[in-house]
Structure formats: C-alpha cells, structure tokens
Amino acid sequence: MLGPGSAWYLAVAAFLFGIGALGVLIRRNPLIVLLSLEIMLNGGNLALVAFSRHAHNGAGQIFALSVMAVAASEVCVGLGLVVAIHRRRLALDVDRLSELRG
Amino acid sequence: MTGGAWLCLAAPLVGAAAITALGTSIPRRAAAWISTLSTFVALAGALWAFFSLRSQPGHRGELTTAWTWLQSGNFKVGLELLVDPLSTMMMLIVSGVGALIVLYSVGYMDGDDQERRYFAYMSLFVFSMLMLVEGGNLLLLLVGWGLVGLSSYLLIGFWHERPSAVQAAKKAFVMNAFGDATMAFAFFILIAHTHSLSFATDFHLHLSTTATSLVALGLLGGAAAKSAQIPLHTWLPDAMEGPTPVSALIHAATMVTAGVYLIARTHPLFEQARTVELLAAGSGALTLLVAGLVALVQTDIKRVIAYSTMSQIGYMFLGAGVGAYANGMFHLMTHAFFKALLFMGAGLVIHALGGEQDIRLMRGVGRLMPYTKWCFLAGALALVGVPPFSGFFSKDSIVAATVNLGWYGWVFWACGVAGALLTGVYTFRLWFLVFPGEPSPFVREHHHRHHGLEGPWTMLLPVGLLAVLATIGGWIQWAPRWHYLTSWLEPAARTLAAAEPTSSQEYWTSAATVLAGLVGIAIAWWVYGREALPVPEAPFWRRTLEHKLWFDELYDALFYAPSAALSNWLRRDIEEQVVLPTGPDLGETALEAGGVVRRLQTGLLRTYVFFLASGAAVIAVVFLIVK
C-alpha cells in the first residue's frame, strides 16, 4: 500500500475534529461557529475515507460525499440565519441569543 | 308471486323515504296521502302474492333470494323473502289493516303540526312489520323485529313534549331490548350448532336437547317481550301515550302479535322443546287472566282496550303454545279486525270529546254518535265471542284445542273459559259506561261534530269496513264444520295431533265460552248498565288491580332501585372522591416535574454543545474500557 498508513489519516481526522469542536465550544460568533462545524464534518469525512481505503470498501467514500452535500445545505441554512439575525440588528453573539431558556 | 312480495315490502319504504326526502316542500296533507297510497300499494302486492300462491298447486310457497347479504366461513345469510301461506296471511293482515288505519290517521292527525313526521314513521312501521313477516330467515326476521321496535318507540313518543310519552317510549324500548337480547342469544346458539339461520334447518339433527330448549327459551323471551306477555308485559299499557291510530296498528293489530307469528314460524323448534312451548301456553293463560282482571278497574278508555289486547294475545299464545298454530293465527287475524275497530272507535270518541279519555266522564256518548256506537258494539261482541261475530269462531277453537292435553290442558281450558267471562265483564263495563243512556253534562258540553258528521270520512270509512270485517271475518273457519284457514296454513304450520279436538269437544267448549261471555255481559249490565247492583267494594283487591298487581312496583324495587343505588354510590364515592380529583392532580404533578427539568434549558448554545461533546467523550471512554 502506498503512502502513510491509515492510523496517520485517522490521527489527522481526530485532530481536525478536535480543533472544530474546540472552536464550536469557545467561539461566540455564529459565523466562526459554523466554520468550526465544517472543520468537524471534514474531520469525520477524512476518517470515513481512511476507513474506506483501509477496508477496501467504497461505501465510506459514498458516505463522505453525502456528508458534503448535507454540509453544503446546512451552511446555506446557517448563513441564511446569520444574515437574518444581522438584518434584525441583533448582536452576532450566540451567548446573547438565549431566548429559549427554560 | 315473489314480485307481489317485493312490491309489498318496497312500497311503504319508498313512501317513508319520499316523505322524508321531500320534507317541507310538500303540504302536510300530501305527506298523509303518500303514506296512505304506499300502504294500499303494499296491500295490492300482498293480494298479488296471495292469489298467485293460491293458484299454485300445493301452496308450498317459494323462497326468493336477492343477493347474499353476509358470508362468514360456512355461515351464509341471503337477503331473501319467503312467500308461503303463513307469511302471505300475515302480509294481508298487516297491509290490509295497516292501510285502513293509515287512512284513518289522515283524519285523526289532521291539524297536528308534525303530520309529516307521523306519516313517515307510520310508513316505516308498515315496512318493518312486512320485513318481519316476509323475511326468509331468522336474521331478516330479527331485522324486522328490531325495526318494529324502533318505529314503535318513535310513535309512542311521537308527542315528545309530553314527559309521560317519552317515559312510555323508553319503557317499551327497554323491555323490548331485553327480548331482542334473548333472541340474539338464541341465534348465537343456532349459528354455533347448525351454521345456519334458515327456517328449514332440521333442528333435531343438529341440536342437543339442552341447546334446543335454550334456543326455544330465547325465542320465547323475544316473543313474550314483543307481545307483552307476563313477565315482560308492563310496557304495553303505558304505550297508549301514543296517538290512537298507533295504538290500533302497532299495539293491537300487528306488532304485538309478532310473538305468535314467531312461535308459529319456528314451530319445529318449539316442538322439539315441548316444555318451553307449554311454558308459552302457560304464560299466555296467566296473561289472559291477569290482564282481564286488571282491565276491570281501568278508567282510561284506551288502557281498558290495551289490557284486553294483552288478554287476547294471551289466548293466541295459549293456542300457539299447545300446538294449534292455525287457531292462534286465526285469532290473530280476527283480533286484528275487532281490536283495531275498538281502538279506532275509541279514537272517534276521543276525537269528538276534544281529547278526553276518562270513561267516568263519558256516559251517553252513543246518543250523539250512533254510527260509532253500532260499530263499537260489533267490535265488542266480536271481542267477547258472541256468535256470529268473528271472535266466536277463533277464540272458542283455541280453548277447545287445550282439552286433550291432560291435567294442564284442563287448567288451560278453565283459564280460557274464565278469561271469556272476564272479557264479557270488562268489555261491556266499557260499553255501558261510555255509550248508552242520557249524555252526561261533560259530554254535552265538550262534544263537537265535524261538518255535521261524527268525524271526517277518512275516519268513518275504515271504522265501517272494519266493523264489517269484525262481524264476518271469522266465517272462513268454524272448527267443527269447515277448516279453510287450517288447511291453508297446513304446509307452513301443521297443527299438532294433540291439539286437534273432536267435534263434540268443540261444541261443548263453544257452549261453555259463549255462556261465560254472556254471563259476563249480564254482570256488566246489572252493575254498570242498570246499576241494579253496586260495584263491589273490596278496597284491597281494587287497589291491587289499580296497581296492575304491583308489577311496576316490583320491577322498580328489583331492577331500578338497586341500579340507581349502585349508580349513586359510584358517583358519590368513586366518581366524586377518586375520579374527579385525579385529573387536576395528574396535571399538577406533571407541572412540578417540568419545573425541575426546565432549569437544564439554559438557552446557551455552548452549554448544549459542551454536554453533547462530553457525553460523546464519556461514551467513547466507556467503549474503550469495555471493548
């Protein structure tokens, strides 16, 4: 098999996922939160593709493609929400958008 | 032949549907005439069926199936009509007497502001009754059975603004529902054992003795409830709350005699369970005595006739129960004539007196209403069984049929003769109180004529026709000499050998019952006509009879009071103490629990994500440890 072993790919994927998760947890700007979310998803995609190659099974790659499609739609909705929030002159800060508090 | 039967069945249904569908777009009079026309068409259909059956050799009849109505496994019921001597006879009685009574209603109900509803119900009733007698299997018979119960309920409660009418309607419905339930149980047993509800099943091949007795008991329960026989009789006198033509049609001529038809129709089964059949005869004998006694003290003109109806149906049950089906059916026919006549005569009197029904106020009506008087007299003589009026021929043959049955036959015989005496007394008590003599001040004050006549022609004509029928209707059969009706019914319901008396037995039974009837008339004349004897003062007996032997009070104490007490207890101690507070309690508990959980919803996105991530981490660690 050419190139580095699957473990390396998985390590990179976990690294990406961790960076994304930290971003979602720490940042308050919804734009950055969405961006971090994309990084998490791509970490997941990388893991899927790595496993797919490891197992000689194309299904994982197909999954990765579906995840991309879903991610694209999700970004559309997310960015739309960000624009809508901005239009209503609300603060772009996820901590202050807390009207659903119980 | 079957065409006539279908026409007979369909016409009243079409009439009822037309009146209902046209509603207020037609005048009230038109609704009345649609209903009348539809019942006369039914009569034409019945005549068609009768004459084509007569021209058929053997008169065995025919079963016609329109389509398979329902099928379940090997149990199959078709929508089928049976045209045989028994059903044709009933079709003629129902549609013939029915047509006359509906015609009478045109005059009687004129001016009532709900005439359309009345005539729609009447047509529905005629249809239901024809369904009952024409149905080619027990299930269709039950359909008709239920529908006549419904239309009877609707018509008893026709004047629904009167609380007493509503009460009476409910009572009739509940008592009949009891009978319907026992019949349904009988059918369940039949279906379980024979997979069929056909009349032609060979019951003795498929049913054990116990099962046969249970089925016969169930059918007898239905018959007794519908025909107001003891112990299910208490609804009939109250049913007089309905309009008088309804009493004449449903509660005298047709529906209440359905029990007799049922016994005659299912006689092979009753013959397999002879004890139950004799039980029917016994209940008839008891009813004819009790109802005759109670009729002695009633003061409402319609209630006297109602008790007399119960008593006469007792005779029919006696006849059908001992196995003389043709005699029972014969009395059913003559009774339909003279009892409808008596009710409609009473209706003419009530109509002319502006709705008054108390016979103590009525003395001397005959002076002002001679036509009604003579017609009523014909009916009364037929009821008592004075020759040559129709009741003489039919009632005597029933009493004579009991003599060959051993000791209980003699008990039945004695009951029959005693009943004839009572019939004479109560019928002519009514007659002497209402018709002869000088008109009482009440009658003078309230009597009014209808355009110079005693009533509208639509009322007078049916009364006259029925008076003729009540006089000559019995001539088709005189048991010792000619047996037209018995031989006509023979293919459908052959009289049991034990219930065939010899000619001499017929003669002396006739002599005894006629004598008893005449003695009864004489007593009534001495006490109420000439007033030569005072009415016997027997306070206890009078009170007992006025309370109808305390049957209502007994049923109240046995059934109504316990269930009302139970319901009240359930309401007070269960509903109010337990059920009602439970709902709010449940709601409050849920609210409190929600109050605890709602603190978790901080509204901060990052806490949610934190919990998600830490949850995923915990699961991952657990997986790693467990592996």
Interface residues (C-beta under 8 A of the other chain):
Chain A: A21 V24 L25 I26 R28 V33 V94 D95 L97 S98 E99 L100 R101 G102
Chain B: V597 R598 R599 L600 Q601 T602 G603 L604 L605 R606 V609 F610 A613
